[in-house]
Amino acid sequence: MCDARVYAVIHYGREVGNVVLSRHAVPSAVDVTALDPLPGIGWRYDADTGAFSPPPPFSRPEGDVKRDAIAEVNRRAGDCRARHMTVIPGQDSTYILKADELKAHDAAVAAGAPIVPTDYPILNAEAVASRATLAETATIVRTTRDLWIQLAAAVEGLRRGAIVAIEGATTEADVLAAIPDTWP
């Protein structure tokens, strides 16, 4: 029969760890074998009453912790996106216009309509600047768009999933654990 005991090692009124020993008392430790739940690291110990209490779920107001965590998630999502696209004023509008032109170009090709480069000013300007044909430029833009959609979906899934987890978290540790470290 094993008579192992569990001791909470106390340092300045807080538990710094649990140890399991057989038949040996531990200096500066409290026998917690019979407690349910066992106190964990960071729990407070009141030497006068012999009682343990869990750490507070948040080190500062819950709303502040969650707001800052969501801001961090959004910052990381933005940094990820910026690694894959040009981030300058107006560029996002240019990408939207280029996608609109590509859609119109592809519809004209599918309908067998004549392709007039001036009908697609942004695609045409890019074609001229890169010394490519309008069709080659359309292919490059289409491929880039398709890859961007995959990346945007992955980033948005991580971002929204993290925000939902943060909003539902009940402890600061869970809030911090919900912030993704790895982005595409």
N, C-alpha and C positions, 0 to 999 in steps of 0.2 A: 504494500500500500504506500502510495506516494503522499508525503505530507508537504508538498511544495506550497509556498506562500507567494503572494504577489505584493510587492511593496511599491508605493509611489514615492519617488525621490523628489524631495521638496527643496526648492532654492528660492529664498525671498518670498515665500508664500505662494509660489506657483509650482505646479508639477513640471518637472523637466524630463521625466521618463518613468517607465515601469520596469521593474526587474522581477524575475521569477527565480527564487532560490529555494533550496531544500534545507529546512531546519536552521537557517541562519538569519538573524536579524540584520538589518541594514541601518547603519548610523544615518541620521538626517533623513529617515524615510518613515513612512506610515504604512502599516499593514492594511491593505485594501482588499484582501482576498474575498471577504464576504460582501463587498459592495456591488450593487447592480444598478446602473452600469458602472463599470470600472472607470475611474477618472482618467482623462487623457492629458496629453501634453498641453500646457497652457491653462489647465483648470486651476482655479484658485483654491487655496487651502486656508481655512480659518483654524488656527491652532487653539483658540479658546473653546470653540465648539466641536472641533474635530470634523467639521463638515467640509465637503468639496462642492464647488459650484463650477459649472462649465463657463468658458470664456463667453463674453457677449458675442452675438452673431456678427456685429459690425463694429469696427473701431471708431467710426464716425457716423453721422446720419446716413441711414440706408439709402435715401434718395440721392445723396451726394455721391456715394460709392457707385451706385448703379449709373448715374448720369456720366460720371468720369469714365467708367468702364465702357459704356456705349460710345462715348466720344473716342476712346482708344480703338475700339473695333472699327469705327468709321474711318479713323485716320489710317489704320493698317490696310483697310480695303482700298482707300484712295491711293496709298503708296503702291499697293500691288497693281492697281489699274495704271498708274503713272509709269510703271516699268514697261508697260506694253503699248502705250499710246502717247501721242504728243499732247501735252497739257499746256496750252497757251490760250489766252483769251480768244474766243471765237472759233477755235478748232473743232469743238464738239458740234457746232452748227454746220461747219464745213463737212464733217463726217456725215451728218444727217442729210444734207443736200446731195452729197455724193451718193449715198445709199438710195435716195429718191431717183437720182439720174440713172443709177444702175438698174433699178427696177423698171423704169421706163425704157431703157435700152434693151433689157432682156425681153420685155413684152413686145417691142418692135421686132426684134430678131425672131421671136417665136411666131409672130404674125406674118413674117416674111416681108415686112415693110422696109422701104429703103432707109438706110442709116445715114443721117445728115449730122456730121460732127458738131455743127453749131447748135443743134438741138440739145446737146449735152455739154455745156460750157465748162463745167468743172472737170469732168472726165476728159474732155478734149484738151484742156489746158495741161492736165497731168500727162496725157499722151504726148503732146508736143514737147513738154519739158523733159520727158524721159526718153524721147526719140523712139517711142513705141507706137503701135497702131492703136486705134480706139478699141478694137476687139481684144488686143493683148492687155491693155489697161483695164478693160472691164473684167477680164479673167483674174488679174491681180487683185482688183478691188473686191471681187466676189469671194475669192479665197480668203483674203484678209478679213472680210466681214464674217464669213463662216467661222473662222478661227476665233475672232473676237466674241462672237455669240457664245461659243463654248466657254471661253474664259470668263465672260461677264456672268454667265449662269453659275459657274463654279464660285466666283467671288461673291455673288449675291446670295447664293445658298449658304456659304459660310457666314457672311455678314448677318443675314436675317436669322439664321439658326442661333448665332451667338447672342443676338439681341433678345430673342425670345427666351433663351436660357437665362440671361442676365435678369430680365424682367421677372422671371419666376423663381429666381434664387432666393433662398432663405438665410444664407450666411455669406459673409464677405469672401470666404474661401471658395464657395461655389461660384460667386460672381467672377472672381479672378480666374478660376479654372475654366470658365466659359469663353475667355478671350483666346481665339486661335493664335498659336505661335507660328504655324506654317500656312502660307498662302501660295496659290499657284504662281 
